[in-house]
Amino acid sequence: MAPGRKRSNKLENKRKSKKGGSKEMSANLKYLSLGILVFQTTSLVLTMRYSRTLKEEGPRYLSSTAVVIAELLKILACVLLVYKDSKCNLRTLNRVLHDEILNKPMETLKLAIPSGIYTLQNNLLYVALSNLDAATYQVTYQLKILTTALFSVSMLSKKLGVYQWLSLVILMTGVAFVQWPSDSQATPAKEHSAGSQFVGLVAVLIACFSSGFAGVYFEKILKETKQSVWIRNIQLGFFGSIFGLMGVYIYDGEQLSKNGFFQGYNKLTWVVVVLQALGGLVIAAVIKYADNILKGFATSLSIILSTLISYFWLQDFVPTSVFFLGAILVIAATFLYGYDPKPAGNPIKA
């Protein structure tokens, strides 16, 4: 064989092995990000629920302060990621932050609206999990798929296919079944009254609407500019911590003056705060490396794990046949919403 042909074959083999290696790495990152999402979602819900119902001496930690600390941790994590993208050069990091945030005040101010809504949402999740068991909360919170879809259609002029509209109908039916009252809710394991359950349900519903609107608004901003998603998260965290501090002093000012900012904090509280701070970053990674079908699988797995652990470990949830039917419908709707058939159907628009 001619030397030129040999060299050409070697280069081709190298290219193929490199391509195969990058595909394998991409698949590994995909499943790693999904595994982290399942762990983060399930553990956040369960630890938050446990931390809000655990009976301890002294004052309970203030959820408003936990939201602020989570925002500050998110800013720190995003600054470190921008530092990594700047090739670990402090001067480059300083220049990027100065150019992208301080020199673009109007672009930064755009994030004030979704940031305020996200802060409200994060506080509502603590209210919801103080009044609902983890399994019911997890399934009901999937209504954010519906609100996100509706805001996407109205604000981004997105078109939804027949499968997606069908999935939204199934989703609403499933959540209705999950919330259907049953005699088993009167068991001694249920600590909360019907009134507190109603408060939890209202908190979840408002959180779903706020999540849908803020998510679509944030997506609109990301599409209109070329700024890094990490820079945008720093801006979100900045406004989020300001709004969060305002909430602390307006709603919990009296308790704060009595027992301090970190009242009732323990190891479990810090675990909840760190998990909440990592939530947005994990979702960003999933969007980057995975698709909607696998994201739906991760959500479904998280619902199943939350239900099992809520029943066997927290012992604050007694599943019924109606709940199981509703949960199966919600899981099916989650998969169906992300389903994208090869021969695209005629899209319809609201």
Secondary structure by P-SEA (a helix, b strand, c coil): ccaaaaaaaaaaaaaaaaaaaaaaaaaaaaaaaaaaaaaaaaaaaaaaaaaaacccccccccaaaaaaaaaaaaaaaaaaaaaaaacccaaaaaaaaaaaccccccccccaaaaaaaaaaaaaaaaaaaacccaaaaaaaacaaaaaaaaaaaacccccccaaaaaaaaaaaaaaaaaaccccccccccccccaaaaaaaaaaaaaaaaaaaaaaaaaaaaaaaccccaaaaaaaaaaaaaaaaaaaaaaccaaaaacccccccccaaaaaaaaaaaaaaaaaaaaaacccaaaaaaaaaaaaaaaaaaaacccccccccaaaaaaaaaaaaaaaaaacccccccccccc
